Amino acid sequence: MDLIQNLDYLFNPRSVALIGASSTFGKWGFNILSLLISQDRGREIYAVNKKEPEILGRKTYRTITEVPSPVDLAVITVPYQDIPSAMEECVRKGVKSAIVISGGLAETGAEGAEVQRRMVHIARQGGLRFIGPNCMGHFDAHSDINTVIFLPPVNRGPVSLVSQSGNSGQAIMYMAGEAGLGISKYISSGNEADLQFEDYIAYLAQDDKTAIILAYIEGIRDGRRFLRLAREVTRRKPIVIMKAGRTEAGARAARSHTASLAGSDVVCDAAFKQAGIIRVDEITELIDVAMVLLGQPLPRGRRVGVLSGGGGAAVMSADALKRVGLEVPPLSPKTMEKLNGILSRRWSHGNPVDPGGDALNYECLWALIEDENIDITLAIGAAGMAGSWIRWYVVPPTIRTQIDEYMVGAIDQELKNIQKAKDMSVSHGKPVVMSNVCVPPLEKGAVYRKLEHEHMLPFLTPERAARAIAHLVEYSEYLGVAEGKR
């Protein structure tokens, strides 16, 4: 049985058995079983427990071999010393795939490493492939399989995540949900005793429901295979990775966390660049980069035009863009003429465009998008600002109706402006990235939903926006889109 078929059983099983089912709320065997039962997709769910005849209204079986029907996926939550015997029973049953949630193996020392070695040997002999051990489960939004008990709500979408750390994976999934980023698959890979990071990349590369691959990793076991795969995959799908363990202290922590070999960071960085992998420094950047990859066209150059609602944000943005190697060029004479006709004489007369106290005007944004000297536009304080300042005002009840009427018109106009920004971005092949500084958080109304749908939610700081733009430019240059190479 090939790798792809094995992982198909993991992500779309017809039947699942939980070995180590428990009737005690809070235990892994209880929480995961309740999750599986709640996902009513017509698949069979079996509980395996040696002592209790029934759990959560389900008849239990003393061993998986007693289950009357074939089992595609086994979820194992027994203590680490019992895992080898559970694996042997899975092999006898002909189970296709497994997830080993249990920890206490190679990450803890020699005794655990020996148990892990035995379980791998048993699985390999029996043709059983598994995730883990020492992991927090997996998730597929399209088949509705979920073994991750702390998974926050997420939208269904085209982004898949592999994380060698369960807690970090949970944090990334939470941020994805907050940003409205749609998730296809999530794998908490744990110690990767059997299936390894590069196996998941190979699977996601051919998965038509995955357009972008995100990863948090602490080490790579088969570096040559991974880089060979990455060079093939990144031409079709972006791979965005946060690799921890940059420092010696971090590398030591990685070894004790997932029994991972962190490797030389300098060599890793160079290899990632050659393979077209987008490497980020923080888990927030994983989400930021995914958002611009989904929401923006690939730029043809590094030249950024900045439209800012205030001078301070303009200065911060220019600094942030230059620090990440982007350019803030002079505007064309034609654009200068347009802006002179839109803004008062107080405007900055240059790039960044600061209205000098006037209200932001979307006409300025259209002018920047059309400028032949500009490849990307960064708008600070433009999106989602319709009436936001009114929330800071105490107004007499007599004018509340007037303000409500104003807000309806302002929101309607902003929705039209956001759509025009999106349309112009696509037609000109120029990203339009938003950021808001020192303003109230966007209310989750019509404007927020529109920005979320278009993957244009404003970054909280210009620095985050600048880093995301820089990664988008680097990926564009790798593919040969930037500078007219393709």
C-alpha positions in Angstrom: 0.0 0.0 0.0 1.5 3.4 -1.0 1.9 6.4 1.2 -0.9 8.4 -0.3 -3.4 5.6 0.2 -2.3 5.2 3.8 -2.8 8.9 4.5 -6.2 8.8 2.8 -7.3 6.4 5.5 -6.1 8.9 8.1 -8.0 11.8 6.6 -11.2 10.2 5.4 -11.7 6.9 7.3 -14.8 4.9 7.0 -14.4 3.6 10.5 -12.4 4.6 13.6 -11.6 2.7 16.8 -10.4 4.5 19.9 -8.0 2.3 21.9 -8.0 3.5 25.5 -11.5 4.8 25.6 -12.5 6.3 29.0 -15.6 7.2 30.8 -13.8 9.9 32.8 -14.4 13.4 31.5 -11.1 15.3 30.9 -9.1 12.2 29.9 -7.9 11.9 26.3 -9.8 8.7 25.8 -13.1 10.4 26.8 -12.7 13.7 25.1 -11.5 12.3 21.7 -14.3 9.6 21.8 -16.9 12.3 22.4 -15.5 14.3 19.5 -15.6 11.4 17.1 -19.2 10.5 18.1 -20.3 14.1 17.6 -19.0 14.1 14.0 -21.9 12.3 12.4 -20.7 11.5 8.9 -22.0 7.9 8.8 -18.6 6.4 9.8 -18.5 3.7 12.4 -17.0 4.6 15.8 -15.7 1.9 18.1 -14.6 2.2 21.8 -11.9 -0.2 23.0 -11.6 -0.6 26.8 -10.7 -3.7 28.8 -12.8 -3.0 31.9 -16.0 -1.1 31.1 -18.8 -2.6 29.0 -20.2 0.7 27.8 -18.8 4.3 27.4 -20.9 7.2 26.2 -23.7 4.9 25.2 -21.3 2.8 23.0 -20.6 -0.9 23.5 -16.9 -1.4 24.2 -14.6 -4.1 23.0 -11.8 -5.5 25.1 -9.4 -5.4 22.2 -9.6 -4.0 18.7 -9.4 -7.5 17.3 -12.9 -8.1 18.8 -14.4 -5.2 16.7 -16.8 -7.0 14.3 -16.0 -4.8 11.2 -12.9 -3.6 9.4 -11.1 -0.5 11.0 -9.5 2.1 8.8 -8.1 4.3 11.7 -7.1 3.5 15.3 -6.6 6.3 17.8 -4.3 5.2 20.6 -4.4 6.8 24.0 -3.1 4.0 26.3 -0.1 4.5 28.6 3.2 4.4 26.7 4.2 0.9 28.0 1.0 -0.6 26.5 1.4 0.9 23.0 3.4 -2.0 21.5 0.7 -4.5 22.4 -1.9 -2.2 21.0 0.1 -1.9 17.8 0.3 -5.7 17.6 -3.5 -6.0 17.9 -3.9 -3.3 15.2 -1.7 -5.3 12.9 -3.6 -8.5 13.5 -6.9 -6.6 12.8 -5.6 -5.2 9.6 -5.9 -1.6 10.6 -4.8 0.7 7.8 -3.6 3.7 9.8 -3.2 5.0 13.4 -2.6 8.1 15.5 -0.7 7.6 18.7 -1.6 10.4 21.1 0.3 9.0 24.1 3.6 10.6 25.1 6.5 9.4 27.3 8.6 7.9 24.5 11.8 9.0 22.8 11.4 12.6 24.0 11.9 11.3 27.6 15.0 9.2 27.4 16.3 5.7 26.8 13.4 3.7 28.2 10.8 5.6 26.2 13.0 5.5 23.1 13.2 1.7 23.3 9.4 1.4 23.5 9.1 3.8 20.5 11.6 1.6 18.6 9.5 -1.5 19.3 6.2 0.1 18.2 7.8 1.3 14.9 9.1 -2.1 14.2 5.7 -3.7 14.8 3.9 -1.2 12.6 6.5 -1.5 9.8 6.3 -5.2 9.8 2.5 -5.0 9.6 2.2 -2.3 7.0 0.6 0.1 9.5 1.5 3.8 9.2 0.9 6.2 12.0 1.0 9.8 13.3 2.9 10.5 16.5 3.5 9.5 19.2 3.4 12.4 21.6 0.9 14.3 19.5 -2.4 16.1 19.8 -4.3 14.5 16.9 -5.4 15.6 13.4 -8.2 17.4 11.6 -9.8 17.4 8.1 -12.5 20.1 7.5 -13.7 18.4 4.4 -14.3 14.9 5.7 -15.2 16.1 9.3 -12.7 14.0 11.1 -11.3 15.6 14.2 -9.1 14.0 17.0 -7.9 17.4 18.4 -9.7 18.0 21.6 -8.7 21.7 22.0 -9.2 22.7 18.4 -10.8 26.2 18.2 -13.5 26.9 15.6 -12.1 27.5 12.1 -13.5 28.0 8.6 -13.2 25.4 5.9 -10.6 26.5 3.3 -7.5 25.9 1.3 -4.7 26.1 4.0 -3.2 23.0 5.6 -0.9 23.0 8.7 1.7 20.6 10.0 3.1 21.2 13.5 5.7 19.3 15.4 4.4 21.0 18.5 0.9 20.4 19.7 0.5 23.6 21.7 2.1 25.8 18.9 -0.2 24.1 16.4 -3.2 25.0 18.6 -2.1 28.6 18.8 -1.7 28.8 15.0 -5.1 27.3 14.5 -6.6 29.9 16.9 -4.9 32.7 15.1 -6.2 31.3 11.8 -9.7 31.3 13.1 -9.4 34.8 14.4 -8.2 36.0 10.9 -10.9 34.1 9.1 -8.3 31.9 7.4 -9.9 28.7 6.0 -8.3 25.4 7.0 -8.3 22.2 5.0 -6.1 19.8 7.1 -4.2 20.0 10.4 -1.6 17.5 11.6 0.0 17.5 15.0 3.0 15.3 14.0 4.6 14.8 17.5 7.8 12.7 17.5 7.3 11.5 13.9 8.5 8.0 14.8 6.9 6.7 11.6 5.3 9.3 9.3 7.6 12.2 9.1 7.3 15.9 8.1 8.4 15.2 4.5 5.7 12.5 4.2 3.0 15.0 5.0 4.4 17.5 2.5 4.3 14.7 -0.2 0.6 14.1 0.7 -0.4 17.7 0.8 1.3 18.4 -2.5 -1.1 16.2 -4.3 -4.2 17.1 -2.2 -6.5 19.2 -4.4 -8.1 20.8 -1.3 -4.7 22.3 -0.1 -3.4 25.4 -1.8 -1.0 26.6 0.8 1.1 24.5 3.3 2.0 26.0 6.6 4.3 24.3 9.1 5.9 24.7 12.6 8.9 22.5 12.8 11.9 22.0 15.1 13.9 19.6 12.9 13.9 17.6 9.7 15.1 14.0 9.7 15.5 13.4 5.9 16.7 16.8 4.8 17.6 15.7 1.2 14.2 14.2 0.5 12.4 17.1 2.0 14.3 19.7 0.0 13.9 17.7 -3.2 10.1 17.6 -2.5 10.0 21.2 -1.6 11.7 22.3 -4.9 8.9 20.5 -6.8 6.0 21.6 -4.6 6.9 25.3 -4.2 6.5 25.8 -8.0 2.8 24.9 -7.5 2.0 25.6 -3.9 3.7 27.9 -1.4 5.3 26.3 1.6 5.6 28.6 4.6 7.6 27.4 7.6 8.5 28.6 11.0 11.5 26.5 12.0 12.4 26.9 15.7 15.7 26.0 17.2 17.7 28.9 15.6 19.9 29.2 18.7 21.8 26.5 20.6 19.4 27.0 23.5 16.5 26.5 21.1 18.1 23.5 19.5 18.5 21.8 22.9 14.9 22.5 23.7 13.8 21.0 20.4 15.7 17.8 21.1 14.1 17.4 24.5 10.6 18.3 23.1 10.1 16.0 20.1 13.4 14.1 20.0 14.1 16.1 16.9 17.5 17.0 15.3 17.4 20.7 14.7 20.5 21.0 12.5 22.6 24.0 11.4 20.4 27.1 11.2 22.6 28.8 8.6 22.6 25.8 6.3 18.8 25.4 6.8 18.2 29.0 5.9 20.2 28.8 2.7 18.6 25.5 1.7 15.1 26.9 2.3 15.7 29.8 0.1 17.1 27.6 -2.7 14.0 25.4 -2.5 11.6 28.4 -2.6 10.4 27.9 1.0 9.1 31.0 2.7 10.7 31.0 6.2 9.2 33.2 8.9 10.4 34.1 12.4 7.1 34.1 14.3 3.9 32.0 14.3 1.9 35.2 13.6 3.8 35.5 10.4 2.5 32.1 9.2 -1.0 33.5 9.3 0.1 36.9 7.9 1.8 35.4 4.9 -1.0 32.9 4.2 -3.4 35.9 4.1 -1.4 37.9 1.5 -0.8 34.7 -0.6 -4.5 34.1 -0.7 -5.7 37.7 -1.0 -3.2 39.3 -3.3 -1.7 38.8 -6.8 2.1 38.2 -6.9 3.8 41.6 -7.4 6.2 42.4 -10.3 8.7 44.3 -8.1 9.7 45.6 -4.7 8.4 49.2 -5.0 5.7 50.1 -2.4 3.4 53.1 -2.4 2.2 54.1 1.0 -1.1 55.9 1.7 -1.3 56.9 5.4 -3.9 58.6 7.5 -1.2 60.3 9.6 2.4 61.4 9.6 3.6 59.0 12.3 2.2 56.0 10.6 3.7 57.1 7.4 7.2 57.3 9.0 6.8 54.0 10.7 5.7 52.3 7.5 8.6 53.7 5.5 11.1 52.5 8.1 9.5 49.1 8.3 9.4 48.6 4.5 13.1 49.6 4.1 14.2 47.3 7.0 12.8 44.3 5.1 14.5 45.3 1.8 11.6 46.9 0.1 11.6 50.2 -1.8 9.6 53.4 -1.2 10.2 55.2 -4.5 9.2 58.7 -5.7 5.7 58.9 -7.3 5.4 59.6 -11.0 4.7 63.2 -12.1 1.3 62.0 -13.3 0.4 60.7 -9.9 1.7 63.8 -8.2 -0.6 65.9 -10.4 -3.6 63.6 -9.6 -3.0 63.9 -5.8 -2.6 67.7 -6.0 -6.1 67.8 -7.5 -7.5 65.6 -4.7 -5.7 66.8 -1.5 -5.1 70.2 0.0 -1.7 71.8 -0.1 -0.9 70.4 3.3 -0.3 66.9 1.9 3.2 65.4 2.0 3.9 65.8 -1.7 5.7 62.5 -1.8 5.7 58.8 -1.0 4.4 58.0 1.7 1.3 60.0 1.0 0.2 61.8 4.1 -3.0 63.9 3.6 -1.7 66.4 6.3 -4.9 66.3 8.4 -7.4 65.8 5.6 -9.6 62.7 5.7 -8.3 59.7 3.8 -9.6 59.6 0.3 -9.9 56.4 -1.7 -9.2 58.4 -4.9 -5.6 58.6 -3.6 -5.5 54.8 -3.4 -6.6 54.5 -7.0 -3.9 56.9 -8.0 -1.2 54.9 -6.3 -2.4 51.6 -7.8 -2.2 53.2 -11.3 1.3 54.7 -10.7 3.9 53.1 -13.1 6.5 53.5 -10.3 4.5 51.4 -7.8 4.3 47.6 -7.6 2.5 47.3 -4.3 0.2 49.6 -2.3 0.1 49.7 1.5 -2.9 51.7 2.9 -2.6 52.6 6.6 -5.9 53.4 8.3 -8.1 53.2 5.2 -10.0 49.9 5.6 -12.8 49.5 8.1 -12.6 53.1 9.2 -16.1 54.1 8.2 -17.5 55.8 11.3 -15.1 54.1 13.7 -14.2 57.4 15.3 -17.8 57.9 16.2 -17.5 55.2 18.8 -15.2 57.6 20.8 -17.8 60.4 20.8 -20.5 61.0 23.4 -23.4 62.3 21.4 -26.8 63.7 22.4 -29.8 61.3 21.8 -31.3 63.9 19.5 -28.8 63.3 16.7 -28.5 59.5 17.1 -30.8 58.9 14.2 -28.8 61.3 12.0 -25.6 59.4 12.9 -27.2 56.0 12.2 -28.3 57.2 8.8 -24.8 58.5 8.1 -23.3 55.2 9.1 -25.5 53.2 6.8 -24.3 55.3 3.8 -20.7 55.3 4.9 -20.6 51.5 5.3 -22.3 51.0 1.9 -19.7 53.2 0.2 -16.8 51.5 2.0 -18.0 48.1 0.8 -18.0 49.5 -2.8 -14.5 50.9 -2.2 -13.1 47.6 -0.9 -14.5 45.8 -3.9 -13.0 48.4 -6.3 -9.6 48.1 -4.5 -9.8 44.3 -5.0 -10.8 44.6 -8.6 -8.0 47.1 -9.4 -5.5 45.0 -7.5 -6.3 42.0 -9.8 -6.6 44.0 -13.0 -3.2 45.8 -12.4 -1.5 42.8 -10.9 -0.6 44.9 -7.8 -1.2 43.8 -4.2 -3.2 46.2 -2.0 -2.4 45.6 1.6 -4.2 47.2 4.5 -3.0 48.1 8.0 -4.7 50.1 10.8 -2.7 51.9 13.5 -4.1 53.4 16.8 -7.8 52.8 15.9 -10.5 50.7 17.5 -10.6 47.1 16.4 -12.9 46.5 13.5 -16.5 45.6 14.5 -17.4 42.3 13.0 -20.1 43.7 10.7 -20.5 44.0 7.0 -17.2 45.7 6.3 -15.3 43.2 8.5 -16.9 40.3 6.7 -16.1 41.7 3.3 -12.4 42.2 4.2 -12.3 38.7 5.7 -13.8 37.2 2.6 -11.3 38.9 0.4 -8.4 38.0 2.7 -7.7 41.8 3.2 -8.2 42.2 6.9 -5.9 45.0 8.1 -2.6 44.1 9.8 -2.4 45.5 13.3 0.9 47.2 12.7 2.8 48.4 9.7 5.7 46.2 10.7 3.6 43.1 10.3 2.3 44.3 6.9 5.9 45.0 5.7 7.1 41.6 6.6 4.2 39.9 4.9 4.7 42.0 1.8 8.5 41.2 1.7 7.7 37.4 1.8 5.2 37.9 -1.0 7.8 39.7 -3.1 10.5 37.0 -2.4 8.2 34.2 -3.4 7.3 36.2 -6.6 11.0 36.6 -7.4 11.6 32.9 -6.8 8.8 32.0 -9.3 10.1 34.6 -11.8 7.0 36.7 -11.7 8.8 39.7 -10.3 10.8 41.9 -12.6 9.1 40.4 -15.6 11.0 37.1 -15.6 7.8 35.1 -16.3 
